[in-house]
Amino acid sequence: FAGSGENTRTSELFIAFEKQKHKFGKTKPWETPIGVVTDGMDVIKNLYSDYGDVKPSGNGPDQFKIENVGRSYIEENFPLLDHFKKCAVE
């Protein structure tokens, strides 16, 4: 197993609000496009976004605190943040 054992891997999914261009027009190696939102982007654009990106670019949640502290970290520090109750990939 990669990581420290069985069931220790994590992943994150990002939805870009617009086409992402980086230096020389390439994506960063850790940003691998896996799909396109074909329906419902209006819903995505209505998710709460005032916290912005993670530091230093914004005031969003710390991913390590999310992983280590859990849901209580989000509820206490980012009470307006939307969350998914269910998600399906077809």
C-alpha positions as CSV (number, residue, x, y, z in Angstrom):
1,F,0.0,0.0,0.0
2,A,1.1,3.5,-0.6
3,G,0.9,5.6,2.5
4,S,1.1,4.0,5.9
5,G,-1.1,0.9,5.4
6,E,-4.5,-0.2,4.3
7,N,-7.2,2.5,4.1
8,T,-4.7,5.4,4.7
9,R,-4.8,7.0,1.3
10,T,-6.7,10.2,0.8
11,S,-7.7,12.2,-2.3
12,E,-9.0,15.7,-3.0
13,L,-11.2,16.8,-5.9
14,F,-11.2,20.3,-7.2
15,I,-13.7,22.0,-9.5
16,A,-12.2,24.8,-11.5
17,F,-14.6,27.7,-12.1
18,E,-12.7,28.6,-15.3
19,K,-10.0,27.1,-17.6
20,Q,-6.8,26.9,-15.6
21,K,-3.6,28.1,-17.3
22,H,-0.2,28.1,-15.6
23,K,3.3,28.9,-16.6
24,F,3.9,27.9,-20.2
25,G,0.2,26.9,-20.5
26,K,0.6,23.6,-18.7
27,T,-1.1,22.3,-15.6
28,K,0.9,21.6,-12.5
29,P,1.9,17.9,-12.2
30,W,-0.4,17.4,-9.2
31,E,-3.4,18.8,-11.1
32,T,-4.7,16.1,-13.3
33,P,-8.0,16.8,-15.0
34,I,-10.4,13.9,-14.7
35,G,-13.6,15.2,-16.2
36,V,-15.8,18.1,-17.1
37,V,-18.9,19.4,-15.4
38,T,-21.6,18.9,-18.1
39,D,-24.6,19.8,-16.0
40,G,-25.2,21.7,-12.8
41,M,-22.3,24.2,-12.9
42,D,-24.9,26.8,-11.8
43,V,-25.2,24.8,-8.6
44,I,-21.4,24.7,-8.2
45,K,-21.1,28.4,-8.7
46,N,-23.6,29.0,-5.9
47,L,-21.6,27.2,-3.3
48,Y,-20.2,29.4,-0.5
49,S,-16.9,30.8,-1.7
50,D,-16.1,33.8,0.5
51,Y,-13.4,31.9,2.5
52,G,-11.4,31.7,-0.8
53,D,-8.5,29.4,-1.4
54,V,-6.2,28.0,1.2
55,K,-3.5,30.1,2.7
56,P,-1.5,32.0,1.6
57,S,-3.9,32.8,-1.3
58,G,-7.1,32.9,0.8
59,N,-8.6,32.1,4.2
60,G,-9.9,28.7,3.4
61,P,-9.5,25.6,5.6
62,D,-6.2,23.9,6.3
63,Q,-6.2,20.5,4.6
64,F,-4.0,19.0,7.3
65,K,-6.4,20.1,10.1
66,I,-9.3,18.7,8.1
67,E,-7.6,15.4,8.0
68,N,-6.3,15.4,11.6
69,V,-9.1,17.1,13.5
70,G,-12.0,16.2,11.3
71,R,-15.4,17.7,10.8
72,S,-15.4,19.6,14.1
73,Y,-12.6,21.8,12.7
74,I,-14.8,22.8,9.7
75,E,-17.9,23.3,11.8
76,E,-16.1,25.5,14.3
77,N,-14.0,27.6,11.9
78,F,-15.9,27.6,8.6
79,P,-19.6,27.4,9.6
80,L,-20.8,28.7,6.2
81,L,-18.9,26.2,4.1
82,D,-21.1,24.0,2.0
83,H,-20.7,20.2,2.0
84,F,-21.9,17.3,0.1
85,K,-24.3,14.8,1.6
86,K,-24.1,12.5,-1.3
87,C,-22.0,12.3,-4.5
88,A,-22.1,9.9,-7.4
89,V,-19.9,9.4,-10.4
90,E,-21.3,7.8,-13.5
